[in-house]
Amino acid sequence: MERIVGSISDKAGANLMSQTYANSFLVSSDVTHAVNPNFLNAYLENHSPRLNVGVVVSADSNGHMTTDAVSTALLQRVADKIGAKLQ
C-alpha cells in the first residue's frame, strides 16, 4: 500500500498513509464458486451464488468474514453507480 500511495501522490510526509487509510474503505475480496448441485444443503435458501449474475458478497453471522451492514451498503452504492448487481 505504501508503494502504491507513494507512486500516485506528489505529497510527501509521515502522515500520508494515515490520511490515505482515514479517507479509504478497504475491501477484502476472494473468488467464490457457483452452486454445486451435489451440495445444495450447504447453501441458505435463496442465497446460492449464480454465474454471470453479479458480484457475490459473502457474510457469516459467526464472524468468519468481516462483511457487515456498513460494508454491504457501501458496496451496494458502488454497484448501483456502475449498473452492477450484487448477490
C-alpha positions, 0 to 999 in steps of 0.5 A: 500500500505504501508503494502504491500511495507513494507512486500516485501522490506528489505529497510527501510526509509521515502522515500520508498513509494515515490520511490515505487509510482515514479517507479509504474503505478497504475491501477484502475480496476472494473468488467464490464458486457457483452452486454445486448441485451435489451440495445444495444443503450447504447453501441458505435458501435463496442465497446460492451464488449464480454465474454471470449474475453479479458480484457475490458478497459473502457474510457469516453471522459467526464472524468468519468474514468481516462483511457487515451492514456498513460494508454491504451498503457501501458496496451496494452504492458502488454497484448501483453507480456502475449498473452492477448487481450484487448477490 
